[in-house]
Amino acid sequence: MQLIRFPLERVVDINEQILKTEAGFKGAPDLGKLQGALSRIDNAIWYEGLEDVFEIAAKYASSIAVAHALSDANKRTALAVALEFLSLSDFDLSDDNDLLADAVRDLVLEVLTETDFADILYAQYAKDLGE
């Protein structure tokens, strides 16, 4: 399977789109911090053997949300990137905004682990399939 990699520019674009339509402080992202966050995903894939798309999506969400590289909407952007990653990998989820927003918050607060968050994403996907 060919894994999708998110370029830094796409993450910034997603964040800008969110801040155009929703409340939040608009400002320049810290590109160094954001690149560091994205490098964590690459390192996990290449050096730790991470290959499960739901776990990779969870790592995107966690890495972006906790990096605080964006002026605002870090958690919203993190979730949007994770969902877009899954969609581009042919795993479309219908959004349960409350469930997923709460899960990202709990991920950042370390109430959930990345594995827990991956399980929530997979459960939502399975629910959408009617399994």
Long-range contacts (C-beta under 8 A, 24 or more apart in sequence): 1-51, 1-53, 1-89, 3-45, 3-51, 3-53, 3-56, 3-89, 4-85, 4-88, 4-89, 5-41, 5-42, 6-38, 6-41, 6-60, 6-81, 6-84, 6-85, 8-34, 8-35, 8-38, 10-81, 11-38, 11-64, 11-77, 11-81, 12-70, 14-77, 14-80, 14-81, 14-84, 15-70, 15-73, 15-77, 18-73, 18-76, 18-77, 18-80, 19-71, 19-72, 19-73, 22-73, 22-76, 24-71, 24-72, 24-73, 24-76, 25-71, 25-72, 26-71, 26-72, 27-71, 27-72, 28-71, 29-69, 29-70, 29-71, 30-68, 30-69, 30-70, 31-69, 32-69, 33-67, 33-68, 33-69, 34-64, 34-67, 34-69, 34-70, 36-67, 36-69, 37-63, 37-64, 37-66, 37-67, 37-69, 38-63, 38-64, 52-118, 53-85, 53-86, 53-89, 53-91, 54-86, 54-91, 54-118, 54-119, 54-121, 54-122, 54-125, 55-114, 55-115, 55-118, 56-85, 57-82, 57-83, 57-85, 57-86, 57-118, 57-121, 58-82, 58-107, 58-114, 58-115, 58-117, 58-118, 58-121, 59-114, 60-85, 61-104, 61-107, 61-114, 61-117, 62-107, 62-108, 62-114, 62-117, 65-104, 65-107, 65-108, 66-108, 75-101, 75-104, 75-105, 75-108, 76-101, 78-104, 79-104, 82-121, 86-121, 86-125, 91-125, 92-125, 92-128, 93-121, 93-124, 93-125, 93-128, 94-124, 94-128, 96-124, 99-124, 100-124
